[in-house]
Amino acid sequence: MSSLATGSCPAPLPSDALNVEPALQANLLTDEPPIDPSVALPPLTNAPTELPPLHREEHAARPHDNLAAAPYEPEQALIGVESPPSSLTQAEVRQALRLSTIEGAVANVHLAITGAIGGSVFLTGFAVLLGANSLHIGILGALPFIGQLTQFVAAYLEDRFGHRRRLVLAGTLVGRLIWAALLTLPFLALTEDTRLLTFFALLACSYAANGIAGNAWLSWMSDLVPPRRRGSYFGIRNTVATLSAMIATFLAGLTIDHFRLQGREATGYALIFAVAVLAAIGAALLIHRQAEPPVQPKPQMRLSKMFIAPFQEPSFRSFVMANVGWALVTGIASPFFFAYGLTVLGISFSTLSLTVIVTSAVSLVFNPLVGRLQDTLGSRLVLVGCILGTVPLPLAWVVATPTNLFPIWLAAIFTGVFWPGLTQGLSNVLMERAPAAHRGSAIAGYGAVTGFGTLIAGLFGGTLALWFAQIHLSLGMVTVTGLAFLFLLTSLGRIFMAAVFWRTLASP
């Protein structure tokens, strides 16, 4: 599954400018703060995504004389809500969780290469190979909005038909196997405009299908994983998945660099994307073997009402609006860091891949530490502190030169320090403020609205990038030109958003 949907994330962008929403969904299923130093990165991510502990009372698990044969109790049964019995035994649950851990590792090979959640250096490089300009890169950063929008479709289909595993399988197979067509684009006798149009159309379909799969997967796993084991289970699963993504990223970077030196870059992309497709098929086979608890019956709701109901709660609405501002501020620059590194700084794919791995490794350490800080100091203080910590990170790309990449490495390290606290903090507040009666639709609505902010930011950033292309500004020993102006803007915007979040989170 995608990191959007699997509770694991590929390594984040070395720029620090992550798409936060997929990362938020990565923590959706944890009912307790991370306590394991192996907790994976916030993506991304799908996915994913990138939610906090649900602050519920402690519940004692019901004892069973024979655990292997005992029926699995869904979460509602543990908190005293009447629900129909599940047909799964404890043995079936354990087997499904083992398969899911393996599936996460296999799926993250696909995600790390294709950038299905939060983008990747290979997705950006492939777009440049096809002839993409700055505006196209901005569109590339905006496209994940489509996946966030289709989460509502998944929620509606689940309520109407059930069978989440079928939705997950259909969504992941369609969304990921589209890459079998995408990898052929450089070899087809098409004009550059036609090739780019086909690329974006197919990629949009991939995001849409993955969005449907991601929402259904989250619902499925929330019923499958025992609530008191979620923190420890996803800590292990995320660690395995992140290590898999790190290895895949590094090997794919070496592969692209090898074929670039031979003047056969298109062949290199075809090879790594073919590996990603094979990984997607392997992940689908593992998903097919996992047990699915029956869907708990609930009243059907119109799609429009599903969207509107959560926003009638003022505290949730104000938090979502603050996140729209954050999406605008970060999304204006996030699609362009890899492009800037490849085209302006001349960084190789393998070097960019290593910066991603550095960020991943640092995040594995700081994720649990941030969780403890949030328990001690509260989400508001840690979240705003981490936002301020991200302010200088884009500036590292401004001051870096082709002969001095030291600022980029520093940015990679401190991205792993500050971004986990940001995504975990947003996760905690989201789950605290999402109305309990509409939690699923609230999360989908959050994703759709903030995703729309990311869409606008990507398009606006691409337009500004074209306008800034011929502008030069000297700031002492540093010359700012082209995409670097966007990095200045996002840093200034983050200072403003720190003040916005501080005020927004002051009210309950």
Summary of the structure (lengths in Angstrom):
residues: 508
radius of gyration: 21.6
end to end distance: 34.8
largest distance: 74.6
contacts: 2053
relative contact order: 0.17
helix: 70%
strand: 2%
